[in-house]
Amino acid sequence: MEKNKTLLETKGEEEFLKMSFEDTNIARKLFGPRDENIKYLKKYFNVKASIRGNYLMLVGEKNEIENTGKVVQELHGIVKRGFIIGPSDIDHAIRYIAHTHSSIDELQKDQILIPPSKKAIVPKTKNQKIYVDAIRNHDMVIGIGPAGTGKTYLAMAMALSSFYKKEVSRIVLTRPAIEAGEKLGYLPGTLYEKVNPYLRPLYDALYDMVDMERASRLIEKGIIEIAPLAFMRGRTLNDAFIILDEAQNTGFEQMKMFLTRLGFSSKTVVTGDITQIDLPDKSLSGLVEIQTILKGIRGIKFVYFSEKDVVRHPLVQKIIKAYEARTTEKRALHNAERKG
């Protein structure tokens, strides 16, 4: 059993935190190539760090080095479970600890396994875990929140996991082919060439979890179907895991049509961002309306994400927050002008 030691000392005005890790191989993976992981921590914490073998020394103010040490311990737990960590894992660990004041251990235990690739996908934030649990326990889940919060990616992971567990016999992935006011008829090429760019994000998520050759075979056999939303009309989808992506760009009738495709032994996940509606009349978004229409129906679960759940570059979180502040400011100004 590995025994790690942490010792806090005071010398003059500086605090020293000495951390030692008995397993040298795990320590190397924790520190990263050329100690990049420890260097990256200095983006967040005002500390000096030095490494010698499997020892880490942190120097700085008490609060800074204690917080740094806490993150290092959390990351150490992730590495011990066999995961390779990098900058994004450090970002998630810091955000999770800061917002929940609890360990990320509960998240890391919740693994979504994709057998062919031997890939284990884990939720990175508290809301992502709530979302994954909701998909497990409800037949219909609606995930609403900004881009980069893992809504589609985690839904794809759960769909593949369900298929390989033989919980469903096929996966249906769809999204509306309406973006920024463009109409398909004005685009060049065959129908497939017209709609394919709109479906590309779904392919990207799929290929990230299953190698392209295996995924292509599943698509050829019809086990995985990726199609525009219009192709869902008139169908009943039994024994399937169905994902509707970019749902904010569905109209009232489109959303009703999609939701009523659900057949026996099936599960549906709807994802979208109501701040990025490309419909001419944003108020008519099907995703906006179902928040009221479906509220309180047993078996349906709404999960809301915020900028705190963004798992892309840390700047994306700040950009979303800045835009939300600007939107609030514009709304307040508009209301003031109406009253005036």
Disulfide bonds with the S-S distance in Angstrom:
none
